[in-house]
C-alpha cells in the first residue's frame, strides 16, 4: 500500500488569503498546504479520500492518471468542492466514477451538484455511481475498508481504516468503541488544527493525547492551519512517533 498526502491544510489552506503571519509568508514548501485529501494505492487500485477545492491542482501536481473510486469523509465544501473535475477520469477511463459515502453526504452532493443528477444532463458533466455506506466494513474493488465514526462538533464524520493504515480528519471526539477499530494500526493520521482549543477539531495537545492512547508505530497530523506554527518548529516539539504531514508526502506500508 502507498499513501500520498494530496493536501494537509484546513478549510482555508495555507497560506491564508490576505494573511501576513510568518507561516503564510514561509518559503518552506512544507508550510504550503492545500485542502485535505489523500491518495491510497492498493493492489493496483487508486482510491481518493475527499475531492476538495484543490482537487484539480492535486491531480496535476502528483501526475495522477487513474482513479478507481472516491471515498468521502463528510459533506463540507473543503472536502467535496472539486468533484466536478472527476470527469477527466470519466473521459480517460471510460467509467462512471464510484462514490462511497454516508447517505446524508450523498444527498448533499446531489443537491450541490444537481446538474450531474438531472434526467437530461448536459454533455460532458461528470458521470458517477452513488454507493451509500454505513458504519460497517465494505469493499471497493476487493479492498476491505472499515469506517471509523467520529464527531466533528455534532456532525458525524467517517474516518477510514485500510489494512494497517487509519485516516481521520475533521474530528474532536472518538468514542471508545470506535477507537477499538483503530487499535493495531501501524500508521494513524489524525487532524490537529492549532494549539488552542477549537469547537470542532482536535488541538495539537488533544491529538497527541489520543495518539498516545492508541499507540501506533507512527502517526501523522493533518488538517493543519497557519495557527499551528511553522512546520520545522512544531515538528521538533512532537513525540518521537508523531510527525506533521505535508503536501506530497508519500508513505509505503
N, C-alpha and C positions, 0 to 999 in steps of 0.2 A: 504494500500500500504506500502511496505517496500523497502527501497533503501539501497544498500550496496556499499560502495566505494571499488572496487576491486583494483584500483590504483589511485594515486593522483599526480603523478610526470610528469615532462616534458619528452621530447623525449629521453634524456639520462638517465632518472631515477635519484634517489638519494639513495646511494652515486654515484657519477660520477666516472667512471673508472680512476684510477690514481690520483684522487684529494685528497689533504690532508687538505682541509679547515675544519673549526670547525663543519660545518653542515655534511659534508661527514664522519667525524670522530665521530659524535654524537652517543651516546648509547641509546638515546631516540627512542623508536620504532616508534614514530610519524614522525621522520626525515628519515625513510626508505620508500622511495616512488617508487613503480612500475609504469609503464606507465598507463595513464588514462584509466579507464573503470568503468562502474557501472553495477550492477545487480538490476533490478526493478522487484519486485514480486507483481502482481495484480491478485486478484480473482483466485488464484491457478496457474497462468501462470508466467513463468520466462523469462524475456527479458534481453538480454545483449546489452549494448551500447558499441561497438568497441571491437575488438579482437586484442590487441596489442601483442608485442613480449613476454610478460609475461603471456599470457592467460592461459597456462597450469598450471603454478605456482599458479595463482589466483584461478583457479577452485579447485585445491588440497587444498589450504590454507583454503578456505571457505567451503570445502566439498560439492560442488555443484554437484548434481546428475541428475539435469534436466535443460535443456534449451529449450524453445519453439520457440524462434526466435532471430535473431541478427539484430540490427539497426546500421548502420554506419554513422558517422558524416561526414567523408571525407576520402580521399584515402591515406593519408600519412602513412608511414610504422609503426610509433608508434601507429597507430590505426587499422592496418589491418594484421600485420605480423604473428599473431598467428592463422590465420584462419584454417590452416591445422588440428589443434587439435580439431576442431569441430567434427571430425569423431568419437571421443569417444562417443558422444551423438547420432550419427547415429547408432552406434552398440547397445547402451543401449536402445534407444527409438524406434528403427526400423522406423525412419523417415528421409526424406530429409529435411535438416535444411533450413527454410525460411530466406532469407537475404533481408533486406529492405534498399535501398539507392538510391541516385540520379543516373540517368542512367550513368553519367560520372564516378561515383565511381564504379558502376557495371562493366563498360567496363575495368577499370583499374584492378579490381580483376580478370577478365577473362584473362587479359594479364599476370599478375604477377603469377597467379596460373593456368596457361594454362593446366597443367596436369589434373586438375579437370574437364575441359570442353571439352576434346578431344572426338572424336567419339568412340574411342576404349580405354576406361580408364583402368588403371592398377587396379587390385583387391585391395580393401582397401582404395582407395582415398576418400576424403570427398564427401558426396552427399549433394547438396544444391539446393534450388529453388531461382531464382532471381526475386525480386519484385521491379521494379522501382517506386520511389515516386517523387512527385513534391511538390512545396511549398503550399500544401493544406492538410487539415486533412485526415488521413487514419486510417483504423482499422487493428489491429493484434490480432487475436483470440478474437474479440469482444471488444478490448481495443482501445479507441479513442486516437490517437497520433497527436499532432499538431506540424509540423515542424516550427522552427524559423530560418529564413535565415540570417546568419551573414557573415561578411567578415574576413578572415584570411590573412591580407595584401590584395591581389587582388583575393584570392581564395574563392569562395563561400563554406560555411560550414553550415551544418544543426545542430542546437540545437533542443531539443525536449521538448514539454510540455505534461505531462500526468497528468490529473486531476489538482491538486493544486501544482504540482512539475514541475519545469523547470530546464533543464540541458543544459548548454552552455560551450563548451570548444573550444580552438583554435580560439579566436576572438579578434579583435581590433576595430571593428565597428559594431554597431547595429543601423539600421535605425529607425526613429520614428515610422513607420508603424509596424515594427517587434516588437518594444518594447511594442506596444499595445497588442500583443498576450501574452506577459509575465505578464502584469499587473494583479494583483489579485492573483498571485501565492503565496501560503503560504511559500514555500521554493524555493529559486533560487540558483543554483550553477553556478559560473562563474569563468573563468580562470584568474589567476593573476601570471604571470611568475616570476617577480622580482620587485625590487623597481625602477630600472632605466627604461626609455622608451625602447621599442622594436618595431621592424618594423612590427611584425605580431601578437603580443599578448598584451593584456592589462597589464600595470604595476599595482602595488598594488594600487596606488592612483587613477588611471583611473578606475580600477574595483570597488573600493569603491564609486567613484562618480556615476557610473552607478547604483550601487545597492541602493544608497541613493535616486536616482531619481525614481527607480522602487518601493522602499519601501516595500519589502516583510516582513513577520513576522520574518523570519530567512533566513540568507544567508550563503553559504559556498564557500570558494575559493579552486580551484583545478588547475591542470596542473602547479604545483609549482616546481621551480628549486632550486638548492642549493644556488643560489644567493639571494634568498628572505631572508634567515636567519633561525635561529633556531626556531622551532615551538613554544616553550614555551616563547620565547622573542617576536616574531612577533604577536602572538595572544593577548598579553597584549596591543598592540598598536592599535587594531582594534575597530571600533564602537561596541556597545553592541550587536547589532543584527547580526554581522558578525563573523564567525569563520573560521579557517583553517580546511579543510577536511584532513583526514589521512586514510591510507590504513586500511581497516577493519571496519571503522566507519559505523554504521547502523542507519538509520533514519526510523521512523514509522510515517505515515500520516493517 
